[in-house]
Amino acid sequence: MQEVLNLEVKDVINALKQIDDKAKKRNFTQTIELIINFKNLDVKKPENLIDLKVALPHSTGQGSAKALLFAKTAAFAEAVKDKFDRIIMETDIPTLSKKDIQEIAEYDVLLAEGPVMLTVAKYLGQTLAPKGKMPRPVNPEKNEAESILSGSGAALRVTNKRGKGVPLVQVAIGHEKMAPEEIAENAVAVYNEVVHALPGQKHNIKSVYIKKTMSPAVRII
């Protein structure tokens, strides 16, 4: 098989069609998974491990983006409590432990009620700023938090930091009710980000497969 290093939308769509032609129908909505296998990559070395946040062109509908809010007013915190995974009041910021701060840096979306930004910068800036994780200020009266969150559901974590590391990444890029074009565009987005993060880029790609939850995998590359 001739090695092809570029992943194209048409090739992913063709692979999805092969799966549909061969796989049995299931009584639930199956997830679509992308598997990227690596070669010539020593995953025992931390610098060779993949840990990315990829912005997908199309939301998978799985709410994969974890969101945190720093709030000043109790009324605002109460109004949006169901939209965030965690809310930290301004008065609690000075008492956060090092472990708390490290966990905060792992959130995909960080927002802060405008007046809280100075407190966040004072106590958390040294950790969050170098990671590009300083929160975005929002005005409670303009529904800015809801607007930002509505566009953040297509964030996807792609990593092989499991145990001692594995020479592949396997991620859910959609579900079978999505249009094939949307799934394919998500696949290409993930592939391109992973390739860019590898030290040898495309030279570290061994193969790429796509599958449904209960189907055999079909090779694309």
C-alpha positions as CSV (number, residue, x, y, z in Angstrom):
1,M,0.0,0.0,0.0
2,Q,1.5,3.3,-1.0
3,E,1.9,5.7,1.9
4,V,-0.3,8.7,1.8
5,L,0.5,11.4,4.4
6,N,-2.3,13.9,3.7
7,L,-5.7,13.3,5.2
8,E,-8.4,14.7,2.9
9,V,-12.2,15.1,3.5
10,K,-13.1,12.9,0.5
11,D,-11.0,10.0,1.8
12,V,-12.7,10.2,5.2
13,I,-16.1,10.3,3.6
14,N,-15.2,7.2,1.6
15,A,-14.1,5.3,4.7
16,L,-17.4,6.2,6.4
17,K,-19.3,4.8,3.5
18,Q,-17.3,1.6,3.7
19,I,-18.2,1.3,7.4
20,D,-21.9,1.9,6.6
21,D,-21.9,-0.7,3.9
22,K,-20.4,-3.4,6.1
23,A,-21.4,-2.7,9.7
24,K,-24.5,-3.9,11.4
25,K,-27.1,-1.3,12.4
26,R,-27.3,-0.7,16.1
27,N,-30.2,0.5,18.3
28,F,-28.2,3.5,19.6
29,T,-26.3,6.4,18.1
30,Q,-22.7,5.3,17.7
31,T,-19.7,7.5,18.2
32,I,-17.3,8.0,15.4
33,E,-13.7,7.6,16.5
34,L,-10.4,8.6,14.8
35,I,-7.3,6.6,15.5
36,I,-3.8,7.9,14.6
37,N,-0.9,5.5,15.0
38,F,2.6,6.8,15.3
39,K,6.0,5.5,14.2
40,N,9.6,6.4,15.0
41,L,8.5,8.1,18.2
42,D,9.8,7.3,21.7
43,V,6.7,7.9,23.8
44,K,8.7,7.2,27.0
45,K,10.1,10.7,26.5
46,P,7.7,13.4,27.9
47,E,8.5,15.8,25.0
48,N,7.1,13.2,22.5
49,L,3.7,12.9,24.2
50,I,0.6,14.6,22.6
51,D,-1.7,16.7,24.7
52,L,-3.7,19.2,22.6
53,K,-6.9,21.2,22.7
54,V,-8.3,21.1,19.1
55,A,-11.0,23.5,18.0
56,L,-13.3,21.3,15.8
57,P,-15.2,22.9,12.9
58,H,-18.4,21.1,14.0
59,S,-19.5,20.4,17.6
60,T,-19.9,16.7,18.5
61,G,-22.7,17.7,20.8
62,Q,-20.9,16.0,23.7
63,G,-20.1,19.2,25.7
64,S,-16.4,18.3,25.8
65,A,-15.3,21.9,26.7
66,K,-14.9,22.3,30.5
67,A,-15.8,25.8,31.7
68,L,-14.9,27.7,34.8
69,L,-16.1,31.1,36.0
70,F,-14.6,33.5,38.5
71,A,-17.6,35.5,39.9
72,K,-17.9,38.6,42.1
73,T,-21.6,38.8,42.7
74,A,-23.6,35.9,44.2
75,A,-26.6,36.8,41.9
76,F,-24.6,36.3,38.8
77,A,-23.1,33.0,40.0
78,E,-26.5,31.7,40.9
79,A,-27.9,32.7,37.5
80,V,-25.3,30.8,35.5
81,K,-24.4,28.0,37.8
82,D,-25.9,25.3,35.5
83,K,-23.7,26.5,32.6
84,F,-20.3,26.0,34.3
85,D,-18.5,23.0,35.6
86,R,-17.0,25.1,38.4
87,I,-17.6,28.6,39.8
88,I,-15.1,30.3,42.1
89,M,-16.1,33.4,44.0
90,E,-13.6,36.3,44.2
91,T,-13.4,36.0,48.0
92,D,-12.1,32.4,47.6
93,I,-9.3,33.1,45.2
94,P,-6.7,34.1,47.8
95,T,-7.2,30.7,49.6
96,L,-6.8,28.5,46.5
97,S,-4.1,25.8,46.9
98,K,-1.4,25.0,44.4
99,K,-3.3,21.9,43.4
100,D,-6.5,24.0,42.9
101,I,-4.6,26.4,40.6
102,Q,-3.1,23.6,38.6
103,E,-6.6,22.1,38.1
104,I,-7.9,25.5,37.1
105,A,-5.3,25.6,34.3
106,E,-6.7,22.4,32.8
107,Y,-10.1,24.0,32.0
108,D,-10.9,24.7,28.4
109,V,-12.8,27.9,28.9
110,L,-12.1,30.4,31.7
111,L,-14.2,33.4,32.2
112,A,-14.3,36.1,34.9
113,E,-16.8,38.7,35.9
114,G,-15.1,41.9,34.9
115,P,-14.1,43.3,38.3
116,V,-12.5,40.0,39.3
117,M,-9.8,40.2,36.7
118,L,-7.4,42.1,39.0
119,T,-7.7,39.6,41.8
120,V,-7.2,36.7,39.3
121,A,-4.1,38.4,38.0
122,K,-2.7,39.0,41.5
123,Y,-3.1,35.5,42.8
124,L,-3.2,33.3,39.7
125,G,-1.4,35.3,36.9
126,Q,2.0,33.7,37.4
127,T,0.5,30.2,36.7
128,L,-2.2,31.0,34.1
129,A,-0.6,33.7,32.0
130,P,2.3,31.6,30.7
131,K,-0.1,28.8,29.8
132,G,-2.3,31.3,27.9
133,K,-5.1,30.6,30.3
134,M,-6.0,34.0,31.8
135,P,-9.7,34.2,31.9
136,R,-11.7,36.3,29.5
137,P,-13.7,39.1,31.2
138,V,-17.5,39.1,30.8
139,N,-20.3,41.6,31.6
140,P,-23.1,39.8,33.5
141,E,-25.7,42.3,32.1
142,K,-24.9,41.5,28.5
143,N,-25.2,37.7,28.5
144,E,-21.6,37.5,27.3
145,A,-20.9,34.3,29.2
146,E,-23.7,32.4,27.5
147,S,-22.6,33.7,24.1
148,I,-19.0,32.5,24.6
149,L,-20.0,29.1,26.0
150,S,-22.4,28.5,23.1
151,G,-19.4,28.5,20.8
152,S,-17.1,26.5,22.9
153,G,-18.7,23.0,22.6
154,A,-16.4,22.0,19.8
155,A,-13.2,21.9,21.8
156,L,-11.7,18.5,21.9
157,R,-8.8,17.2,24.0
158,V,-6.4,14.9,22.1
159,T,-3.8,13.1,24.1
160,N,-1.8,9.9,24.5
161,K,-0.7,10.8,28.1
162,R,-2.1,7.6,29.6
163,G,0.1,5.6,31.9
164,K,3.5,5.6,30.4
165,G,2.2,6.9,27.1
166,V,1.0,5.0,24.0
167,P,2.1,5.3,20.4
168,L,-1.3,6.5,19.2
169,V,-4.2,8.8,19.8
170,Q,-7.9,7.7,19.7
171,V,-10.6,10.4,19.9
172,A,-14.3,10.8,19.3
173,I,-14.8,13.2,16.5
174,G,-18.6,12.9,16.1
175,H,-21.5,10.6,15.9
176,E,-23.4,8.8,13.2
177,K,-26.2,11.3,13.0
178,M,-23.8,14.0,11.9
179,A,-23.4,14.7,8.2
180,P,-20.4,12.8,6.7
181,E,-18.9,16.0,5.6
182,E,-18.9,17.4,9.2
183,I,-17.3,14.2,10.6
184,A,-14.7,14.3,7.8
185,E,-13.8,18.0,8.5
186,N,-13.5,17.2,12.2
187,A,-11.1,14.3,11.4
188,V,-9.0,16.5,9.2
189,A,-8.8,19.2,11.8
190,V,-7.6,16.7,14.5
191,Y,-5.1,15.1,12.1
192,N,-3.5,18.4,11.1
193,E,-3.1,19.5,14.7
194,V,-1.6,16.2,15.7
195,V,0.8,16.2,12.8
196,H,1.9,19.8,13.6
197,A,2.6,18.7,17.2
198,L,4.8,15.8,16.3
199,P,8.6,16.3,16.2
200,G,8.9,14.6,12.8
201,Q,5.4,15.7,11.7
202,K,4.1,13.5,8.9
203,H,7.2,11.3,9.2
204,N,5.9,10.1,12.5
205,I,2.5,9.0,11.1
206,K,2.2,5.2,10.7
207,S,-1.5,4.9,9.9
208,V,-4.9,6.5,10.4
209,Y,-8.2,4.6,11.0
210,I,-11.8,5.5,11.5
211,K,-14.5,3.5,13.2
212,K,-17.9,3.5,14.9
213,T,-18.3,2.3,18.4
214,M,-19.3,-1.2,17.4
215,S,-17.7,-1.4,13.9
216,P,-14.4,-2.7,12.6
217,A,-11.9,0.1,11.9
218,V,-11.3,1.2,8.3
219,R,-7.9,2.4,7.3
220,I,-7.7,5.9,5.7
221,I,-3.9,6.3,5.6
